[in-house]
Amino acid sequence: MLTIAYLANEFPCAVEPYVGEEIDELRRRGIQVLTGSVRKPQAAYDAPEVVLQTLSRVVLRQAAWLCLRRWNRIAPLIGRALFHGPENPWQRLKALAHTFLGACYAVLLENRGVEHIHVHHGYFGSWIGMAAARLMDVGFSMTLHGSDLLLHGTYLDVKLERCSFCLTVSEYNRRYILENYPKLDQRKIAVTRLGVDVPQPGGSGALKSKAHADPFTLLAVGRLHAVKNHAFLLRACAVLHALDVSFECFIAGEGPERGRLESLIRKCGLEGRVTLLGHIPREQMDSLYDRADVVALTSRSEGLPLVLMEAMAQGKIVLAPAITGIPELVIAGKTGFLYKPESMEDFIDRLLFIYSLLRAQSNAWQRRLYPHIRSAARLLEWVRYGAQMQVRHNFNREKNLESFGDVVLRRVAARSESIPHENFVLQQI
């Protein structure tokens, strides 16, 4: 039986359900998966088999001994981390520490028959997994999403060079990798999209819209983190307020930006208009989507946001910046609406355009008297339908998980067949 060690920075994590879904898919195919988390997880369910934040002295001693015995395998990594490249001294010290954590991870995987290590995200966990794979002489791969590639690609050149293969969630990401790392073998990079559950035709996710467009309801879902740029949305709400638009805005999510956002709400006089809901369990999200007229995303950087897929699967109108891989999901005027990144004017123009169409939909007498209004209002129905079809065909969780499983199984099996198997225990003698 093929055994894969699957490592994440934190597992399980409520905002990263796709990690557990990928693990389940691999296990469904008969693969033994050993789950690992660098940090001690906050969630009390589905505890990982390996947690690197809680290590015994015995493991630390064994890891130090392993580094000495297999020094030749990690010496190139340490040399690159300490003496080459553009990284600052703090990043170099962290890479050194993560190399040692990789040795600890290798010790914890000893005698488990692990043939491959896969790491989700290209952050520090990927260096740990890479170092462990070097010490164990097994394959290493990783999945790159958004910020781990586009904003925080520390030592990514090493990780891409050393990995057996790399999965990423969009064609944009794949092009970015190949353009920025031109020496890389492009066959290493494969696109495996994320996905969401697709409602059955006529089921709870059937096309539906609010009976009226007043108040105009905006919904944003995401961590309260600077990269999500919720402050941009609040400033847009202030503009709507100044234009005397009747609206309400709900922001679902929790994070370090909450205090700043609460202060901005007070400063802009948006109390009673904007509500920070905090973390909302996934099972309660459908009711929020039902209430929303527009699901808005204002992030500065993204991979391919699940929130947009979930909203589109429910037939909701989405508005998002035309950045990274988002245009592969949101096709302007067909499956949703896009605005120029960081352009408040364009964002407001799109919101007011959607608002006008919703009002036209709600006024039956206007639709009868003005055929052009009837035609414009019908556009929203086509966009809702197009959004559902886009998710059903291209961002379907079940289909995309099958594709992920196919890619991993094929590539891990190919490497295992091309490299003679060596017993990890015998390597230590």
VOGU-3710 file (C-alpha; in Angstrom, 3 decimals, decimal comma):
1> mltiaylane> 0,000/0,000/0,000  1,316/3,447/-0,964  1,919/5,677/2,066  1,993/9,472/1,809  2,741/11,943/4,599  0,553/15,026/4,151  1,743/18,125/6,039  -0,006/21,491/6,506  0,938/24,557/8,538  -2,155/23,875/10,620
11> fpcavepyvg> -4,461/20,904/10,284  -7,361/20,775/10,693  -8,138/24,418/9,936  -11,696/25,699/9,534  -10,791/28,129/6,746  -8,931/25,460/4,737  -11,455/22,631/4,313  -9,829/21,564/1,047  -6,879/20,045/2,928  -9,101/17,503/4,661
21> eeidelrrrg> -11,003/16,882/1,438  -7,797/16,057/-0,442  -6,693/13,707/2,326  -10,074/11,948/2,197  -9,786/11,586/-1,583  -6,358/9,960/-1,321  -7,602/7,568/1,361  -10,628/6,712/-0,764  -8,182/5,445/-3,375  -6,563/3,069/-0,902
31> iqvltgsvrk> -3,568/5,288/-0,080  -2,443/5,407/3,528  -2,144/9,082/4,495  -0,305/10,209/7,628  -1,607/13,647/8,557  0,734/16,257/9,988  0,491/19,800/11,311  3,362/22,173/12,024  1,330/24,165/14,531  -0,818/22,683/17,257
41> pqaaydapev> -4,317/22,859/15,731  -7,061/24,845/17,423  -9,788/22,497/16,205  -10,639/19,571/18,471  -11,718/17,214/15,673  -9,721/15,002/13,304  -6,458/15,327/15,257  -3,312/14,972/13,084  -0,993/12,054/13,677  2,076/14,306/13,811
51> vlqtlsrvvl> 2,308/17,774/15,419  5,702/19,462/15,147  5,006/22,217/17,660  5,026/19,686/20,486  8,276/17,700/20,326  9,878/15,624/23,053  13,547/15,829/23,995  14,011/12,323/22,655  12,834/13,406/19,201  15,066/16,485/19,300
61> rqaawlclrr> 18,120/14,362/20,136  17,308/11,839/17,431  16,830/14,660/14,917  20,229/16,145/15,767  21,859/12,731/15,314  20,041/12,228/12,022  21,345/15,572/10,742  24,893/14,494/11,541  24,520/11,067/9,946  22,810/12,397/6,799
71> wnriapligr> 24,607/15,745/6,633  25,431/15,342/2,957  21,718/15,333/2,107  20,852/18,615/3,802  24,160/20,466/3,344  23,029/21,983/-0,015  19,839/23,298/1,630  21,737/24,837/4,531  24,315/26,342/2,171  21,562/27,959/0,083
81> alfhgpenpw> 19,662/29,122/3,161  22,639/30,796/4,826  24,914/32,049/2,073  23,041/32,588/-1,199  19,962/34,360/-2,487  18,207/37,636/-1,557  16,725/36,585/1,802  17,350/38,700/4,893  19,174/37,396/8,018  15,939/36,639/9,888
91> qrlkalahtf> 14,613/34,548/7,007  17,929/32,675/6,838  17,812/31,836/10,539  14,227/30,626/10,208  15,197/28,401/7,261  17,933/26,880/9,417  15,420/26,189/12,198  12,951/24,746/9,693  15,651/22,420/8,391  16,021/21,022/11,893
101> lgacyavlle> 12,230/20,705/12,175  12,417/18,731/8,931  14,790/16,340/10,666  12,306/16,048/13,547  9,553/15,323/11,055  11,703/12,607/9,444  12,259/11,004/12,855  8,510/11,005/13,553  7,847/9,342/10,192  10,494/6,675/10,781
111> nrgvehihvh> 9,330/3,069/10,324  5,994/4,286/8,892  6,770/3,212/5,321  6,381/6,740/3,939  7,200/6,923/0,224  6,276/10,545/-0,437  5,723/13,817/1,439  3,166/16,345/0,203  2,871/19,804/1,781  -0,064/22,123/1,353
121> hgyfgswigm> 1,013/25,761/0,785  4,498/27,015/0,030  5,105/28,645/3,406  7,602/27,371/6,002  5,912/23,950/6,155  7,131/23,271/2,621  10,771/23,777/3,674  10,195/21,383/6,587  8,680/18,767/4,284  11,453/19,255/1,726
131> aaarlmdvgf> 14,183/18,784/4,348  12,477/15,669/5,725  12,140/14,210/2,237  15,850/14,797/1,595  16,810/13,029/4,809  14,488/10,108/4,078  15,303/9,931/0,359  11,635/10,048/-0,629  9,681/12,272/-2,988  8,449/15,743/-2,052
141> smtlhgsdll> 5,674/17,831/-3,576  3,646/20,879/-2,641  0,521/22,815/-3,507  0,791/26,570/-4,155  -2,305/28,772/-3,831  -1,996/32,540/-3,746  -0,065/34,511/-1,137  2,421/31,666/-0,646  3,385/32,130/-4,294  2,623/35,764/-5,113
151> lhgtyldvkl> 3,445/37,586/-1,870  5,557/35,337/0,347  7,593/33,175/-2,029  10,608/32,912/0,283  13,103/30,268/-0,937  10,569/29,204/-3,547  13,335/28,690/-6,099  14,822/25,925/-3,915  11,480/24,303/-3,195  10,507/24,229/-6,853
161> ercsfcltvs> 13,893/22,872/-7,887  13,820/20,094/-5,269  10,181/19,027/-5,562  9,099/16,017/-7,598  6,076/17,999/-8,758  4,117/21,101/-7,814  0,354/21,536/-7,905  -1,289/24,931/-8,190  -4,879/26,129/-8,335  -5,008/28,262/-11,480
171> eynrryilen> -3,530/28,721/-14,921  -2,466/32,200/-13,807  -0,335/30,683/-11,057  1,193/28,187/-13,462  2,172/30,951/-15,889  3,558/33,019/-13,012  5,764/30,144/-11,849  7,120/29,420/-15,307  7,747/33,102/-16,081  9,539/33,778/-12,792
181> ypkldqrkia> 11,468/30,485/-12,639  12,377/29,949/-16,313  14,919/27,201/-15,617  12,246/25,012/-14,061  11,031/21,941/-15,946  7,490/23,014/-16,867  6,317/19,393/-16,694  6,657/19,622/-12,919  3,766/22,088/-12,655  0,176/20,843/-12,793
191> vtrlgvdvpq> -3,065/22,744/-12,285  -5,538/21,098/-9,925  -8,454/23,416/-9,229  -10,379/23,638/-6,001  -14,129/23,211/-6,030  -17,325/23,340/-4,037  -20,419/21,206/-3,746  -22,794/21,736/-6,638  -26,516/21,884/-5,736  -28,717/19,485/-7,617
201> pggsgalksk> -31,036/21,060/-10,217  -34,230/22,154/-8,515  -32,703/21,637/-5,057  -31,860/24,141/-2,363  -29,365/25,793/-4,671  -31,878/26,432/-7,468  -31,817/29,930/-8,941  -33,496/32,391/-6,639  -33,266/36,086/-5,987  -34,679/38,445/-3,415
211> ahadpftlla> -38,151/39,741/-4,078  -36,892/43,347/-3,906  -33,658/45,238/-4,170  -34,226/47,554/-1,225  -32,185/47,540/0,961  -29,277/46,630/-1,249  -27,462/43,826/0,633  -23,723/43,313/0,327  -21,910/40,313/1,768  -18,174/39,753/2,177
221> vgrlhavknh> -16,691/36,533/3,540  -13,073/36,127/4,567  -10,477/36,479/7,301  -10,176/39,971/8,743  -6,640/40,294/7,449  -4,959/43,185/5,649  -4,585/41,178/2,423  -8,384/40,789/2,260  -8,673/44,603/2,202  -12,048/44,868/3,943
231> afllracavl> -11,212/48,530/4,617  -11,697/49,121/0,869  -15,229/47,719/1,157  -15,981/49,942/4,155  -14,841/53,032/2,255  -17,089/51,962/-0,621  -19,975/51,672/1,852  -19,242/55,228/2,968  -19,613/56,347/-0,659  -22,936/54,514/-0,994
241> haldvsfecf> -24,084/56,166/2,234  -23,131/59,601/0,872  -25,086/58,823/-2,320  -28,117/58,045/-0,162  -28,311/54,425/-1,365  -30,355/52,235/0,974  -28,027/49,341/1,758  -26,747/46,941/4,381  -23,382/45,188/4,478  -22,382/42,037/6,347
251> iagegpergr> -18,794/40,875/6,756  -18,324/37,272/7,912  -14,937/36,348/9,296  -12,555/36,916/12,176  -8,965/38,087/12,388  -6,410/40,671/13,482  -7,965/43,548/11,518  -11,212/43,555/13,510  -10,286/46,469/15,789  -9,167/48,620/12,854
261> leslirkcgl> -12,349/47,851/10,925  -14,569/48,635/13,911  -12,814/51,978/14,234  -13,299/52,695/10,528  -17,004/51,841/10,767  -17,407/54,425/13,547  -15,316/57,002/11,703  -17,436/56,652/8,543  -20,728/56,700/10,475  -21,665/53,234/9,244
271> egrvtllghi> -23,046/51,858/12,525  -26,296/50,094/11,711  -25,288/49,800/8,057  -22,238/47,525/8,339  -22,109/44,484/10,631  -19,033/42,427/11,468  -20,484/38,962/12,037  -17,328/37,188/13,222  -16,710/33,573/12,279  -19,781/31,892/10,772
281> preqmdslyd> -19,916/28,061/10,678  -20,086/26,670/7,171  -23,483/25,111/7,783  -24,933/28,585/8,407  -23,499/30,231/5,299  -26,394/29,353/2,998  -28,746/31,675/4,879  -26,259/34,532/4,458  -25,916/33,874/0,741  -29,728/33,811/0,434
291> radvvaltsr> -29,925/37,288/1,942  -27,202/38,830/-0,206  -27,760/40,752/-3,438  -24,031/40,916/-4,152  -21,170/38,881/-2,714  -18,167/41,200/-2,892  -14,479/40,358/-2,730  -11,916/43,146/-2,279  -8,670/41,232/-1,708  -5,265/42,512/-2,807
301> seglplvlme> -4,089/38,959/-3,550  -5,898/35,638/-3,954  -5,554/32,170/-5,354  -9,026/31,104/-6,433  -11,416/32,038/-3,612  -13,813/29,355/-2,396  -16,231/32,051/-1,251  -16,812/33,133/-4,857  -17,375/29,531/-5,923  -19,846/28,958/-3,072
311> amaqgkivla> -21,766/32,126/-3,882  -21,861/31,355/-7,609  -23,050/27,808/-6,916  -25,993/29,423/-5,106  -26,694/31,608/-8,152  -25,555/34,833/-6,470  -24,123/37,898/-8,181  -20,416/38,274/-7,365  -18,142/41,284/-7,723  -14,375/40,773/-7,471
321> paitgipelv> -11,098/42,387/-8,544  -9,606/41,311/-11,867  -6,464/39,838/-10,270  -4,551/36,543/-10,374  -6,747/33,570/-11,273  -10,090/35,188/-10,469  -10,951/35,945/-14,152  -10,739/32,194/-14,790  -13,737/31,839/-12,454  -15,550/35,164/-12,802
331> iagktgflyk> -16,014/35,997/-16,469  -17,092/39,632/-16,641  -20,758/40,034/-17,517  -21,245/36,278/-17,956  -20,649/34,594/-14,592  -20,210/37,704/-12,432  -18,630/41,147/-12,480  -15,018/42,342/-12,206  -13,550/45,713/-11,283  -10,122/47,266/-11,734
341> pesmedfidr> -7,951/46,391/-8,718  -7,824/49,147/-6,066  -10,094/51,401/-8,173  -12,825/52,762/-5,915  -14,464/54,519/-8,847  -14,755/51,316/-10,861  -15,946/49,322/-7,845  -18,702/51,855/-7,103  -19,708/52,018/-10,773  -20,153/48,232/-10,844
351> llfiysllra> -22,129/48,242/-7,589  -24,464/51,003/-8,796  -24,928/49,207/-12,124  -25,976/46,012/-10,345  -28,150/48,025/-7,952  -29,959/49,685/-10,869  -30,636/46,318/-12,504  -31,999/44,910/-9,238  -34,331/47,887/-8,863  -35,471/47,436/-12,456
361> qsnawqrrly> -36,206/43,786/-11,736  -38,300/44,736/-8,730  -40,429/47,339/-10,557  -42,830/45,428/-12,758  -44,398/48,617/-14,191  -40,988/49,859/-15,371  -40,314/46,556/-17,091  -43,620/46,810/-18,954  -43,114/50,429/-20,046  -39,399/50,330/-20,886
371> phirsaarll> -38,207/47,331/-22,920  -34,536/48,345/-22,526  -34,916/48,081/-18,738  -36,518/44,663/-19,155  -33,593/43,553/-21,314  -30,997/44,901/-18,868  -32,677/43,321/-15,865  -32,726/39,979/-17,660  -28,931/40,196/-17,776  -28,755/39,407/-14,056
381> ewvrygaqmq> -30,687/36,177/-14,552  -28,260/35,124/-17,264  -25,309/35,969/-15,043  -26,775/33,934/-12,166  -27,359/31,009/-14,484  -23,877/31,352/-16,006  -22,340/31,412/-12,529  -23,998/28,138/-11,592  -22,984/26,481/-14,845  -19,381/27,679/-14,447
391> vrhnfnrekn> -19,127/26,068/-11,027  -20,971/22,931/-12,085  -18,631/22,254/-15,008  -15,267/23,684/-13,927  -15,231/24,129/-10,137  -17,134/21,059/-9,075  -15,618/19,737/-5,836  -16,211/16,059/-6,612  -14,772/16,265/-10,131  -11,769/18,350/-9,110
401> lesfgdvvlr> -10,919/16,105/-6,175  -10,889/13,166/-8,559  -8,505/15,103/-10,787  -6,271/15,880/-7,780  -6,188/12,207/-6,811  -5,354/11,150/-10,367  -2,440/13,589/-10,613  -0,933/12,713/-7,236  -1,281/8,969/-7,693  0,165/9,036/-11,193
411> rvaarsesip> 3,161/11,226/-10,306  4,027/9,556/-7,002  3,733/6,111/-8,565  5,953/7,169/-11,485  8,693/8,337/-9,129  8,428/5,226/-6,944  8,842/3,006/-9,977  11,863/4,949/-11,278  13,803/4,951/-7,970  14,795/1,718/-6,206
421> henfvlqqi> 13,215/1,449/-2,775  15,570/1,880/0,181  14,623/1,068/3,731  14,860/4,217/5,869  15,934/2,264/8,957  18,775/0,523/7,095  19,981/3,917/5,853  20,736/4,883/9,444  23,063/1,902/10,056
//
